[in-house]
Amino acid sequence: MKLDRDLVRKVARLAALELSPGEEEELSGQLTRIVEHFEALREVPDALLAGAGDAPPTPLRRDDSRDGSPGALVAGNAPEFSHGHFVVPRVVSRD
């Protein structure tokens, strides 16, 4: 499957990325190769995968509640901290 520059441009616009035409072309090639690798994995016969056992379960930890406040040291080093929160500049406008 070939991913063309139009698709890369559309995805970049959705992700709010600004790409130069050279970057669009480069990403088009890179993403095409990634998709081709996944397509090649489809051709692996299931019989080759039969010997692979299931992965061991992930060990779980106790779910203990704790105070989630950042602490005085973190709050003291923050440029601006108010009512238990970091104050940051607005990055999304309502326009």
C-alpha positions as CSV (number, residue, x, y, z in Angstrom):
1,M,0.0,0.0,0.0
2,K,1.4,3.3,-1.0
3,L,0.8,6.3,1.2
4,D,0.9,9.4,-1.0
5,R,1.7,13.0,-0.1
6,D,-2.0,13.9,-0.1
7,L,-2.7,11.5,2.8
8,V,0.4,12.6,4.7
9,R,-0.7,16.3,4.2
10,K,-4.2,15.4,5.5
11,V,-2.9,13.6,8.6
12,A,-0.5,16.4,9.2
13,R,-3.3,19.0,9.1
14,L,-5.4,16.9,11.5
15,A,-2.4,16.7,13.8
16,A,-1.8,20.4,13.5
17,L,1.7,19.9,12.0
18,E,3.3,22.1,9.5
19,L,5.4,20.0,7.0
20,S,7.5,21.2,4.1
21,P,7.0,19.5,0.8
22,G,10.3,17.7,1.4
23,E,9.1,16.4,4.7
24,E,5.8,15.3,3.2
25,E,7.7,13.3,0.6
26,E,10.1,11.8,3.2
27,L,7.3,10.8,5.5
28,S,5.3,9.4,2.7
29,G,8.2,7.0,1.9
30,Q,8.8,6.1,5.6
31,L,5.1,5.4,6.3
32,T,4.8,3.3,3.2
33,R,7.7,1.1,4.3
34,I,6.1,0.7,7.8
35,V,2.8,-0.3,6.3
36,E,4.6,-2.8,3.9
37,H,6.3,-4.4,6.9
38,F,2.9,-5.0,8.6
39,E,1.5,-6.4,5.3
40,A,4.4,-8.8,5.2
41,L,3.6,-10.0,8.7
42,R,0.1,-11.1,7.4
43,E,1.9,-13.6,5.2
44,V,3.5,-15.5,8.1
45,P,1.7,-18.9,8.3
46,D,-0.2,-19.5,11.6
47,A,1.5,-22.8,11.9
48,L,4.8,-21.0,12.6
49,L,3.2,-19.2,15.5
50,A,1.6,-22.3,17.1
51,G,4.7,-23.0,19.2
52,A,4.7,-19.6,20.7
53,G,3.1,-19.7,24.1
54,D,1.1,-17.0,25.7
55,A,3.0,-14.2,27.5
56,P,3.1,-14.5,31.2
57,P,0.5,-12.4,33.0
58,T,1.6,-8.9,34.1
59,P,2.2,-8.8,37.8
60,L,-0.3,-6.5,39.5
61,R,0.5,-4.2,42.4
62,R,-1.7,-3.3,45.3
63,D,-4.0,-0.4,44.5
64,D,-3.3,1.8,47.6
65,S,-4.7,5.3,47.7
66,R,-2.3,8.1,48.4
67,D,-2.1,11.9,48.4
68,G,-1.7,13.0,44.9
69,S,-0.5,16.6,45.7
70,P,2.8,17.5,44.2
71,G,4.3,18.6,47.5
72,A,5.9,21.8,48.8
73,L,9.2,21.2,46.9
74,V,7.6,20.9,43.5
75,A,5.2,23.8,44.2
76,G,8.1,25.9,45.4
77,N,10.0,25.3,42.2
78,A,7.1,26.0,39.8
79,P,7.1,29.3,38.1
80,E,3.5,29.8,39.1
81,F,1.3,27.6,41.4
82,S,-2.2,28.4,42.5
83,H,-4.8,26.4,44.5
84,G,-2.9,23.2,44.1
85,H,-2.4,23.5,40.4
86,F,0.4,24.6,38.0
87,V,-0.5,27.8,36.2
88,V,0.5,27.7,32.5
89,P,-0.2,29.9,29.5
90,R,-3.3,29.2,27.4
91,V,-2.4,27.1,24.4
92,V,-5.9,26.7,22.9
93,S,-7.8,29.7,21.8
94,R,-11.6,29.9,21.5
95,D,-11.3,31.5,18.0
